[in-house]
């Protein structure tokens, strides 16, 4: 097997894994995450704007929570979230919010590698 075929198989499998993880997190963990930020202005405004329960709405609501959990010091300095709100979220729920998107970043890096190596 050559490297191009192996990379293509890994990227194809990564696509399915990324899609499955994000859909699972959005449909099973989003409400639990939002319950910990029920008094947060940023989350409430975002939920009001993306209030329908379509996939794109859930995706954008999850992105805001992912941003708050992914860079907590930055958002605490800006006053968008408090330390108490972040500390109230259980570690397992934080992992379900962050890991699908971290996996997606690795997948995007693999796609860039593919395009650089094979000039797609």
VENBEL-V38343 format. One record per pair of residues at least 4 apart in sequence whose ideal C-beta (glycine too) atoms are under 6 Angstrom apart, sorted by the first residue. I is the first residue (numbers start at 0). J is the second residue. Records with the same first field share a line. If there is no record, write none. Layout:
I: J / J
This chain:
0: 4 / 5
6: 113
9: 13
10: 109
13: 17 / 106
17: 102 / 103 / 106
20: 99
21: 99
23: 27
24: 28 / 95 / 99
25: 29 / 57 / 61
28: 32 / 95
29: 57 / 61
32: 64 / 96
35: 87 / 88
36: 42 / 84
41: 79
45: 60 / 63
46: 60
49: 56 / 59 / 60
51: 56
61: 65
64: 96
65: 69 / 96 / 100
67: 74 / 80
68: 93 / 96 / 97
69: 97
71: 75 / 85
74: 79 / 80
80: 84
82: 86
88: 92 / 93
94: 98
97: 101
112: 116
113: 117
114: 119
